[in-house]
Amino acid sequence: MSKTFDRYAGIAFLLIGVLFVIESQKISESAYGSNVGPSIFPTCLGVLLILLSIRLIYETFKYKTQETEKGSMQYKKFIIIFVAAILYALLLEKIGYVITTFAFLMISFQTMERGKWISSIVISLAFSLGIYYLFSVVLGGALPGFPQF
């Protein structure tokens, strides 16, 4: 990407991360059937987004040259992953966390790098089931389970 785009994107994501942290503090402390408060996950995501955006901004200062080629922008991949993220948000409650996360990760991995189906399936499945187990069983939180037919 270009240095300017990365710098502006880093600043935008930094502001979104700060907004996540601020707004997550307004969420009530208790949730039905959960030992973990509902503000924990958005707060952690906000902090992670802040740290990653600071890293992106820092990396832009280390760029040697600025790419100006029009072909270096990968709009098709961006649109595919963006649409997949919107579908992920819309289908999360209906289909459940494990299935939607697995599908989103598979689409994202195959969009970024075609092939390597076995490693994509293994990583997507391990991440989906691992996070579900960690959050639901170990921490006692509540995530949308599997679809009820």
C-alpha positions in Angstrom: 0.0 0.0 0.0 1.0 3.6 -0.1 2.5 5.4 2.8 -0.2 8.1 2.9 -3.1 5.5 2.8 -1.5 3.4 5.5 -0.9 6.5 7.7 -4.5 7.7 7.4 -5.8 4.1 7.9 -3.7 3.8 11.0 -5.1 7.1 12.4 -8.7 6.1 11.5 -8.3 2.7 13.2 -6.7 4.3 16.2 -9.7 6.6 16.6 -12.1 3.6 16.2 -10.1 1.7 18.9 -10.4 4.6 21.3 -14.1 4.8 20.6 -14.5 1.0 21.2 -12.8 1.4 24.6 -14.8 4.5 25.6 -18.1 3.1 24.5 -17.5 -0.4 26.0 -17.1 1.2 29.5 -20.8 2.3 29.2 -22.0 -1.3 28.9 -23.6 -2.7 32.1 -21.4 -4.9 34.2 -23.6 -8.0 34.4 -25.0 -10.3 31.7 -27.6 -13.0 31.8 -25.9 -16.4 32.5 -22.4 -15.1 32.1 -19.5 -14.7 34.6 -17.6 -12.4 32.3 -19.1 -8.9 31.9 -20.2 -7.9 28.4 -17.7 -5.0 28.3 -14.6 -7.2 28.5 -14.6 -8.4 24.8 -15.1 -4.9 23.2 -12.6 -3.4 25.5 -10.0 -6.0 24.6 -10.7 -5.6 20.9 -10.4 -1.8 21.3 -7.1 -2.1 23.0 -5.8 -4.5 20.4 -7.0 -2.2 17.6 -5.2 0.7 19.2 -2.0 -1.3 19.5 -2.1 -2.5 16.0 -2.9 1.0 14.6 0.0 2.5 16.5 2.2 -0.2 15.0 0.9 0.6 11.5 1.5 4.3 12.0 5.0 3.6 13.3 5.7 1.4 10.3 4.8 4.2 7.8 7.7 6.2 9.1 10.1 3.4 8.1 8.9 3.1 4.5 11.7 3.7 2.0 9.6 4.7 -1.0 6.0 5.4 -1.7 4.3 3.2 -4.2 2.2 5.1 -6.7 1.2 2.2 -8.9 -2.5 1.9 -9.5 -2.2 -1.8 -9.7 -0.9 -2.1 -6.1 -4.3 -1.4 -4.7 -6.3 -4.6 -4.3 -9.8 -3.4 -4.4 -11.3 -6.7 -5.4 -9.9 -8.5 -2.3 -11.0 -5.6 -0.1 -14.5 -5.7 -1.4 -14.8 -9.5 -0.9 -13.5 -9.4 2.7 -15.7 -6.3 3.4 -18.9 -8.1 2.2 -17.9 -11.2 4.1 -17.5 -9.1 7.3 -21.0 -7.6 6.8 -22.5 -11.0 6.2 -20.6 -12.3 9.3 -22.3 -9.6 11.4 -25.7 -10.2 9.9 -25.6 -14.0 10.2 -23.8 -14.4 13.6 -27.0 -14.7 15.7 -28.9 -16.8 13.1 -26.2 -19.4 12.3 -24.0 -19.2 15.4 -20.5 -18.2 16.3 -18.6 -21.3 15.2 -20.1 -21.6 11.8 -20.0 -17.9 10.8 -16.5 -17.5 12.1 -15.3 -20.5 10.3 -16.9 -19.4 7.0 -15.6 -15.8 7.4 -12.0 -17.0 8.0 -12.1 -19.4 5.1 -13.3 -16.7 2.8 -10.7 -14.3 4.1 -7.8 -16.8 3.8 -8.8 -17.9 0.3 -9.2 -14.3 -0.8 -5.8 -13.3 0.5 -4.0 -16.4 -0.8 -5.7 -19.0 -3.0 -4.9 -22.6 -2.4 -3.6 -24.2 0.8 -7.1 -25.5 1.6 -6.0 -27.9 4.3 -4.1 -25.3 6.3 -7.0 -22.8 5.9 -9.6 -25.4 7.1 -7.4 -26.4 10.1 -6.7 -22.9 11.2 -10.3 -21.7 10.7 -11.7 -24.6 12.5 -9.2 -24.5 15.4 -9.7 -20.8 15.8 -13.5 -21.0 15.7 -13.8 -23.9 18.1 -10.9 -22.7 20.4 -12.3 -19.2 20.9 -15.8 -20.6 21.5 -14.5 -23.1 24.0 -12.3 -20.5 25.7 -15.0 -17.9 26.0 -18.0 -20.1 26.7 -16.6 -22.9 28.8 -13.5 -21.6 30.5 -14.6 -18.0 31.0 -18.3 -18.8 31.4 -19.3 -16.2 28.8 -22.2 -16.4 26.3 -21.7 -16.6 22.5 -24.3 -17.6 19.9 -24.1 -21.4 19.8 -25.0 -23.6 16.9 -28.2 -23.1 14.9 -31.4 -24.6 16.4 -33.4 -26.4 13.7 
